[in-house]
Amino acid sequence: MTTELSPRQAWDLLTADKHARLVDVRTEPEWAYVGVPDLADLGKAVAKISWHVFPEMRVNPEFIGKLKATYGPAHSVIFMCRSGGRSLVAAKAAFEAGFARCFSLAGGFEGDVDEEGHRGTKAGWKAEGLPWRQP
């Protein structure tokens, strides 16, 4: 089963469950120029496994293989993208591949654009004030 979690629910799960992990499915340019969640206070690291291959933006044929090489079925896996679309598809694919506890981060890292066309202010990890860093 795949469930959506709010950013705060995801943080709480990452805090409470020692097997919970966060997988950022965005592309390398997004990690480099937009920022990434910072889980250092939890003693965890974010796994970066792109759902799409940049710059073609085709589905990454190695996604499930890399995920299985990184985590096992005992892990609760939260998938995150920019605004919640790719992460939901990735979570469903992971569930179909045998991961029992898959979650999509609603609103993603930045959420949708606000009235002024900016991201990161209305919804998502950044808007919730959760830890992140600019590489």
C-alpha positions in Angstrom: 0.0 0.0 0.0 1.2 3.5 -0.8 0.2 6.4 1.4 0.8 10.1 1.3 2.3 11.8 4.3 2.5 15.5 5.1 6.1 16.8 5.6 5.5 16.8 9.4 4.2 13.2 9.4 7.2 12.2 7.4 9.6 13.9 9.9 7.8 12.2 12.8 8.1 8.8 11.1 11.8 9.3 10.3 12.3 10.3 14.0 10.3 7.4 15.5 11.1 4.5 13.2 14.8 3.6 13.1 14.2 1.8 9.8 12.4 4.7 8.1 14.3 6.3 5.3 13.9 9.2 2.9 14.6 8.8 -0.8 14.8 12.0 -2.9 13.7 11.1 -6.4 14.5 14.5 -8.0 17.3 15.0 -10.5 21.0 15.9 -9.8 20.4 19.6 -10.9 17.5 19.9 -8.4 19.7 18.6 -5.6 22.5 20.9 -6.5 20.6 24.1 -7.1 17.5 23.8 -5.0 18.7 22.1 -1.9 18.1 18.8 0.0 16.6 17.7 3.3 19.1 17.5 6.1 18.6 14.5 8.4 21.8 14.8 10.3 20.0 15.5 13.6 18.4 12.1 13.2 21.6 10.3 12.3 20.3 9.5 8.9 21.2 10.5 5.3 18.9 11.1 2.4 19.2 8.6 -0.4 19.4 10.3 -3.8 17.9 8.0 -6.5 16.4 9.9 -9.5 13.1 8.7 -10.8 13.9 10.5 -14.1 17.2 10.5 -15.9 18.3 14.1 -16.6 18.3 15.7 -19.2 16.1 13.3 -21.2 13.6 13.1 -18.2 12.8 9.5 -19.1 12.0 7.0 -16.3 15.3 5.7 -14.7 15.5 2.0 -15.7 17.8 1.4 -12.7 15.6 3.0 -10.1 14.2 -0.2 -8.5 17.6 -1.9 -8.7 19.3 1.0 -6.9 16.5 1.1 -4.3 16.9 -2.6 -3.6 20.7 -2.2 -3.4 20.2 0.5 -0.8 17.2 -0.6 1.3 15.4 -3.8 2.2 11.8 -4.8 2.9 12.1 -4.0 6.6 12.5 -0.3 5.8 9.7 2.2 5.7 10.5 4.3 2.6 9.4 7.9 2.1 9.8 9.2 -1.4 10.1 12.9 -2.1 10.3 15.0 -5.2 9.7 18.7 -6.0 5.9 18.8 -5.4 4.6 15.3 -4.9 4.0 13.9 -8.4 7.1 11.8 -9.1 7.3 10.6 -5.5 3.8 9.1 -5.7 4.6 7.2 -8.9 8.0 6.1 -7.4 6.3 4.9 -4.2 3.8 2.9 -6.2 6.5 1.3 -8.3 8.5 0.4 -5.1 5.4 -1.1 -3.6 4.8 -3.2 -6.7 8.5 -4.3 -6.5 8.0 -5.7 -3.0 8.5 -2.8 -0.6 5.6 -3.1 1.9 5.8 0.4 3.6 6.0 3.0 0.9 5.0 6.7 1.4 4.9 9.7 -0.8 5.7 13.1 0.7 2.7 15.3 -0.1 3.8 18.7 -1.4 7.4 17.4 -2.0 10.4 19.5 -1.2 9.0 22.8 -2.5 5.3 22.4 -3.2 3.4 24.2 -5.9 4.0 27.8 -6.9 2.5 30.6 -4.9 0.7 33.6 -6.2 4.0 35.2 -7.2 5.2 32.2 -9.0 7.7 31.0 -6.3 8.0 27.6 -4.8 8.8 26.7 -1.2 6.3 29.0 0.5 2.9 27.2 0.4 3.6 23.6 0.9 6.3 21.0 1.2 9.4 20.3 3.3 10.8 23.8 3.0 7.5 25.6 3.8 7.0 23.4 6.8 10.4 24.7 8.2 12.0 21.2 8.3 15.8 21.0 8.1 17.4 21.4 4.7 20.6 22.6 3.2 22.0 24.1 0.1 24.9 22.0 -1.2 
